[in-house]
């Protein structure tokens, strides 16, 4: 090449970085190396002036139209299904749920989860022996001996069922012997 010679014209095989490239299997795409006067862009097919050749023609043929981002407003919206009425949560139902979950956590070995749920139950109903017993059991398993002792004592003051009474007395005896 001489310095005065003009640059060579691009061949059909050179591709510019920002030019649209045909997709494989596109019927409008020209094979590499063939020169064609038609563009391989998908927008060239709509330049014929025939609206049936446009990409939206298939939708228009079925009676569907592109409504944009606002959607098709010709149909009435579907009715929303109403949720069933729920009773408002009462402190008793909240405590029952907390104790149920605390019992599940206790059996699963998640003593910290049982402790926090039992603590919530005691907060909502401080005169419930079941809540104090659940809190005492979880505190005992976590190694919080002083808190467990306080909660077992509280259970005995609140007139528990015989099963809790015996379990609380036995746990207090174990805590007393472990302290010595």
C-alpha positions in Angstrom: 0.0 0.0 0.0 1.2 3.5 -0.8 0.6 6.4 1.6 -1.4 8.3 -1.0 -3.8 5.4 -1.7 -7.3 5.6 -0.3 -8.3 3.0 2.3 -9.8 -0.2 1.0 -13.5 -0.3 0.9 -15.0 -2.6 3.5 -16.0 -6.0 2.2 -19.2 -7.8 3.0 -17.3 -10.0 5.5 -16.2 -7.0 7.7 -18.7 -6.2 10.4 -19.0 -2.9 12.1 -19.3 -3.3 15.9 -22.6 -1.4 16.2 -24.4 -2.8 13.2 -27.3 -5.1 13.9 -26.4 -8.7 13.3 -28.8 -11.3 12.0 -30.0 -14.1 14.3 -29.1 -17.6 13.2 -32.0 -19.2 11.4 -33.5 -15.8 10.5 -35.1 -16.2 7.0 -34.2 -12.6 6.1 -30.5 -13.1 7.0 -28.1 -13.2 4.1 -25.4 -15.8 4.3 -21.9 -14.3 5.0 -20.1 -13.4 1.8 -23.2 -12.7 -0.3 -23.9 -9.2 -1.2 -27.5 -8.2 -1.1 -29.2 -4.9 -1.5 -31.7 -5.7 1.3 -30.8 -5.1 4.9 -30.8 -7.9 7.4 -32.5 -5.8 10.0 -36.0 -6.9 11.1 -37.3 -3.4 10.6 -36.8 -3.5 6.8 -39.6 -5.9 6.3 -42.1 -3.3 7.4 -40.9 -0.8 4.8 -43.0 -2.5 2.1 -46.1 -0.4 3.1 -48.3 -3.4 3.6 -49.7 -3.5 7.2 -50.1 -7.2 7.0 -46.3 -7.6 6.8 -45.7 -5.7 10.1 -44.7 -7.7 13.2 -48.0 -6.8 14.9 -50.1 -8.1 12.1 -50.5 -11.5 13.7 -51.8 -9.9 16.8 -54.2 -7.6 14.8 -55.5 -10.6 12.9 -56.7 -12.2 16.1 -58.4 -9.1 17.3 -55.7 -8.4 19.8 -54.0 -5.1 20.0 -50.9 -3.9 21.8 -52.3 -1.7 24.6 -48.9 -0.8 25.9 -48.0 -0.8 29.6 -51.4 0.2 30.7 -52.9 -3.1 29.6 -56.1 -3.8 27.7 -58.9 -1.8 29.2 -61.7 -3.2 27.0 -62.4 -6.1 29.4 -63.8 -5.7 32.8 -61.3 -6.5 35.5 -61.6 -9.8 37.3 -63.4 -9.7 40.6 -61.1 -10.0 43.6 -61.8 -12.9 45.9 -62.7 -11.8 49.4 -60.7 -13.3 52.2 -62.6 -14.9 55.0 -63.2 -12.9 58.1 -60.8 -13.6 60.9 -61.4 -13.0 64.5 -59.2 -10.4 66.1 -56.3 -11.8 68.1 -56.9 -12.0 71.8 -54.3 -12.3 74.5 -55.4 -15.9 75.1 -55.1 -16.9 71.5 -51.7 -15.3 71.3 -50.5 -17.1 74.4 -51.8 -20.4 73.1 -49.9 -19.9 69.9 -46.7 -18.9 71.7 -46.9 -21.9 73.9 -47.6 -24.2 71.0 -44.6 -22.9 69.1 -42.4 -23.0 72.3 -43.4 -26.6 72.8 -42.4 -27.4 69.2 -39.1 -25.7 69.6 -38.4 -27.5 72.9 -39.0 -30.9 71.3 -36.9 -29.9 68.3 -34.0 -28.9 70.5 -34.2 -25.2 69.7 -34.2 -24.0 73.3 -33.5 -20.4 72.5 -36.6 -20.2 70.2 -38.6 -22.0 73.0 -37.3 -19.5 75.5 -38.2 -16.4 73.5 -41.7 -17.7 72.7 -42.4 -18.7 76.3 -41.1 -15.3 77.4 -43.6 -13.7 75.0 -46.4 -15.8 76.5 -45.5 -14.8 80.0 -45.5 -11.1 78.9 -49.1 -11.4 77.6 -50.4 -13.5 80.5 -48.3 -13.2 83.6 -50.7 -15.4 85.6 -50.6 -18.4 83.3 -48.8 -21.3 85.0 -48.3 -23.1 81.6 -46.4 -20.1 80.2 -44.1 -19.9 83.3 -43.5 -23.6 83.2 -42.5 -23.4 79.5 -40.2 -20.5 80.3 -38.7 -22.4 83.2 -38.0 -25.5 81.1 -36.4 -23.5 78.3 -34.3 -21.5 80.8 -33.2 -24.7 82.5 -32.0 -26.2 79.2 -30.2 -23.0 78.3 -28.3 -23.0 81.6 -30.0 -20.0 83.1 -30.4 -21.6 86.5 -31.4 -18.6 88.5 -34.2 -17.7 86.0 -35.3 -21.3 85.8 -35.5 -21.4 89.7 -37.6 -18.2 89.7 -40.0 -19.5 87.0 -40.5 -22.9 88.7 -41.3 -21.1 92.0 -43.8 -18.9 90.1 -45.4 -22.0 88.7 -45.9 -23.4 92.2 -47.5 -20.2 93.3 -50.0 -20.2 90.3 -51.6 -23.6 91.2 -50.5 -25.8 88.3 -51.9 -29.1 87.2 -50.4 -32.1 89.1 -48.0 -33.0 86.3 -46.5 -29.5 86.3 -46.5 -29.4 90.1 -44.4 -32.6 90.3 -42.1 -31.5 87.4 -41.5 -28.1 89.0 -40.8 -29.6 92.4 -38.3 -32.1 90.9 -36.6 -29.4 88.9 -36.2 -27.2 92.0 -34.7 -30.1 93.9 -32.2 -30.7 91.1 -31.3 -27.0 91.0 -30.9 -26.9 94.7 -28.6 -29.9 94.7 -26.6 -28.6 91.8 -25.9 -25.4 93.6 -24.3 -27.1 96.6 
